[in-house]
Amino acid sequence: MRPTYLLWKTLRAILTMWLVVTFVFFVLRLTGDPVAQLLPDDVDQNTIDFYRHLWGLDQPILVQYWRYMVALTQGDFGISFRDNQDALQLVLSRLPKTALLGFVSLVFALVFGIPLGVIAALKKDTAVDRFVVGFAVFGFSLPNFFLGILLILAFSLHLRILPSSGSDSWQHLIMPAFTLGTAFGAQIARYTRSAMIDVLNKPYMRTAESKGAGDLLRLYRHALPNAAIPLITIIGLKMGELIGSAVITENVFAWPGIGRLLTFSVAARDLAVVQCILMIIALTMVVSNLVVDILYGWLDPRIRADGTPEAAR
Amino acid sequence: MSSLVIEKAEIGTPRHRDAVSSPTLLAAENLSRSFVYRRGSLLRREARFRAVDDVSLTLREGETLGIVGESGCGKSTLGRLLSGLARPDAGSATFADLSLSSLSGQAWRASRRDIQVIFQDTAGSLDPRLPIEEQVREPLDLHAIGTPESRVQAAQEMLDAVRLGRHMWGSVPGELSGGQQQRVVIARALILKPRLLVCDEPVAALDVSIQAQIISILQDMRSRLGLSMIFISHDLGIVRHIADHVAIMYLGQIVESGPSETVFSDPAHPYTRALISAVPVPDPKRRRQRRLLSGDPPSPHTPPPGCRFHTRCPLKVERCTSEEPRLTLQGAHGVACHFAEVAP
């Protein structure tokens, strides 16, 4: 991995982050005045002006933008309008819960998605394959909020074995993680299946057979490493989405992570908090992309350190 | 019904070996293999065609047999049947007392030590991720031959033998040229010191200059290891150069076979003659009479009745459209044509 390649990638990541921040900044301010949202209807104009001045909302929008960017470079993400807390602190205090949910869902998705996809590919066009594909379509077509509500109905209201909301014990984690992991696992199963089918049809798999390699050996020495290359890309990209789709799941199960904080903050036009959360979501996407790029070069020797495929040089 | 058995007494001396009466290594009897080309359903019968139809042949230890034919005539399928990679629907292939068609599991894998294949698609047949030294060594690892150190050494010696220098050993296939990749494939196939090497169009994808290099490596290895070879190609010049015996295929059947010299200098089947007359001669002064075949080969899905070649044959008479000629031997030379004897 050449340092210039890494540097270039990092610069592009920073550029992406800047675009996201700018876009979010302007769009949020176009949606309306947060002061009107926060204060009761019957306050007088002086109070409104006081808060508008306090939060700098009376300045021209470009000045606000400039101040915000300057503050950002100093690590100041602003304060929450609602409880006057530091926005970053508030978000960071919620982050571990979301990270835990995301991690458990990811592990669940990988543990089920990859083997199911491999089995489907090996048993292509059989009943097993059709079952897996059917399950996958079901899994990712089902909206998170719907699956979540079904689970609550079944396990909390009817069977009364799992808590429906909160995050106090590991039992609280089961349903949200299952909900989030099912959609993700179903997609992974499908991508694994197609990547494996592609690789299994490659002539070098036939070569491996003619060398006298047994089924399992062919699978883990030749098929899986080659199928992993496209798979890693997709899993990496989807991992960024995981945090985003956690927003809905967190709300269904009242999971106190940043997703739930986001919906509250958007409803309250709590600008600094919303911006901070969206930056974190964008950052997870950018970082997972960067990690994928680096892993890619390591996994696939055909991609050289400068990031261009062999054939393009 | 065509059937061909190359008898030992009738064979000319193999060029690379003095084995006049070497034992039979591979014997195929009435091999057939068909494929589905249209799936069946409730309303429709499944449709199959015979890629290889009732082929018999024998390969002796140390010999090279060339299999020639147009694309789609079943050469590659025959190669897969003869190497045990595919199973016949009917007939049998016997390799040194092993019945290839009935081997399973462990025994089949063990048979890979003796039979190795070089596939048509060179670049594709190498794992794009693994360094070539590892890929050449892998068969030794799989069959647990020698110690780990001796395997590394054997792989390096083999790479040396196919003239791939030390600086390339750590490369992945994408970094090599087509000719270099093909040499890796050869090294990979020969590291087990097999008794039989089946080459399926080993040079078809290469430049002519590289073809010569690969052929010379193959010949070199053949004499070094005492290999027997089946050499599948559509290139008559190369087959004539490398093979002791040839079999000419048309639509899944062998139409002519025999010692290379006999078949090439005195072809008896009209199809063979047409093929040979189509080979360009690099001499502008030499005028040749080309026997052009009209039309394309008929679809193997619905082979013509009688002699399969009759739709394109210049000698066709009524009899050819109804009666299938059998492969009949005159000495070691077998021809499947009603006019084999009278043909000029």
Interface residues (C-beta under 8 A of the other chain):
Chain A: K202 P203 Y204 R206 T207 A208 E209 S210 K211 G212 A213 G214 L217 R221 H222 P225 N226 I229 L299 D300 P301 R302 E310 A311
Chain B: S83 L85 R109 A110 S111 R112 R113 Q116 V117 F119 D121 G124 S125 L126 D127 P128 R129 P131 E138 P139 L142 H143 V172 G174 E175 R188
